[in-house]
Amino acid sequence: MKVTSIARRALVRAGAAFSVVALLVAAPAGAGATPAGPTGPLASEVEELLAEHPGGVQVSDNAVAWLGGRILVVMPSPGEAVAPKGLGANVRYPRARAAGLAEPADAAEVRDVHGCPSGTTKKDNYCFYENRDWGGSRWQFADTCGDEASDWGFSAKTSSWVNTDTDKTIIAYAGSSRLWDEPENSGSKYVGDAHNDKMTRWDCRKD
């Protein structure tokens, strides 16, 4: 899969308004340089993800971003069942800035629904979760309307979801079969046995 094809598909389906991912404000000016390769306790997982889905950048111990932060995966720290809010631990500020991201200094400023940025701080977000009860890795999308889950490493790996978008319904599919709808400002802690780990793509309807 080539970077150009990924970017083209995501940008074609993106919403008209461009904005950065939620939870984010300007980073400290004095942040130091970041090593070139993946680092931290999830380095091997990050390296594998980037090898399979090029064009991303590690922005913390837990997170990888693509397309200027419009697409983000946040992985749980070792021993944890749920991905952290925001970008997670040890944000790589130079890389986060370059990717259009930065982390708020005060975690109390963060508004989210099970880690998915809420409309009070950033509109047009929806998230898919690897496990039920919003557990496992979180794939977070801002200002996009549809894509193939395989482009971002989670085809047939979704068990729960949140949609904090204010004017968009997300529609999940397994191939051509419609699985579920995600109305604006809603979520599901489990998609059900019949639909678990089945989603391969999604589309959207503007409300």
Secondary structure as UniProt FT lines:
FT   HELIX           3..13
FT   TURN            22..23
FT   TURN            29..30
FT   TURN            41..42
FT   HELIX           43..52
FT   TURN            54..55
FT   STRAND          57..58
FT   STRAND          63..66
FT   HELIX           67..69
FT   STRAND          71..74
FT   TURN            78..79
FT   TURN            86..87
FT   HELIX           93..98
FT   TURN            99..100
FT   HELIX           107..109
FT   STRAND          112..113
FT   TURN            114..115
FT   STRAND          116..117
FT   TURN            119..121
FT   STRAND          125..131
FT   HELIX           132..134
FT   STRAND          135..142
FT   STRAND          147..148
FT   HELIX           149..152
FT   TURN            155..156
FT   STRAND          160..163
FT   STRAND          168..174
FT   TURN            175..176
FT   STRAND          177..182
FT   STRAND          186..188
FT   TURN            193..197
FT   STRAND          201..206
//
